[in-house]
Amino acid sequence: MGADVVLVEFWLAGTHLGPLTIGERVIEPTDKALACGWWRVLNLRRGRTG
């Protein structure tokens, strides 16, 4: 990896407290916690990512 490479890490965390509507379907609250990790390697060249 060179100087033009950046590693980004992100964590999304929350609790399903309210109804979730997807189209005509409604998923009732479960009061369950969620944690989802995400990362990406960005190759920065000339001010753009790719």
C-alpha positions as a printed Julia matrix, in Angstrom:
50×3 Matrix{Float64}:
   0.0    0.0    0.0
   1.21   3.44  -0.84
   0.6    6.94   0.4
  -2.59   7.17  -1.71
  -4.41   4.41   0.24
  -6.71   4.98   3.23
  -8.52   2.38   5.35
 -11.91   3.54   6.7
 -13.7    1.68   9.53
 -17.27   2.41  10.63
 -19.57   0.85  13.24
 -23.34   1.18  13.07
 -25.07   0.43  16.37
 -28.65   0.78  17.52
 -31.76  -0.87  18.94
 -34.95  -1.74  17.02
 -37.45   0.31  19.06
 -40.1    1.32  16.53
 -42.03  -0.3   13.67
 -40.07  -0.77  10.44
 -42.18  -0.4    7.29
 -40.89  -2.01   4.1
 -43.41  -1.57   1.3
 -46.68  -2.81   2.75
 -45.0   -5.02   5.33
 -44.5   -3.78   8.9
 -41.94  -5.4   11.19
 -42.85  -4.74  14.81
 -40.14  -3.61  17.26
 -38.0   -6.38  18.75
 -36.09  -4.27  21.32
 -32.97  -6.14  20.11
 -29.6   -4.42  19.75
 -27.64  -4.42  16.5
 -23.97  -3.75  15.85
 -22.61  -3.9   12.31
 -18.96  -3.34  11.42
 -17.96  -2.02   8.02
 -14.64  -1.17   6.42
 -13.34  -0.13   3.05
  -9.97   0.49   1.47
  -9.97   3.71  -0.57
  -7.37   4.31  -3.24
  -7.07   8.09  -3.52
  -5.66   9.42  -6.78
  -5.99  12.96  -8.03
  -8.59  13.76  -5.35
 -10.91  10.91  -6.37
 -11.69   7.52  -4.82
 -11.76   4.27  -6.71
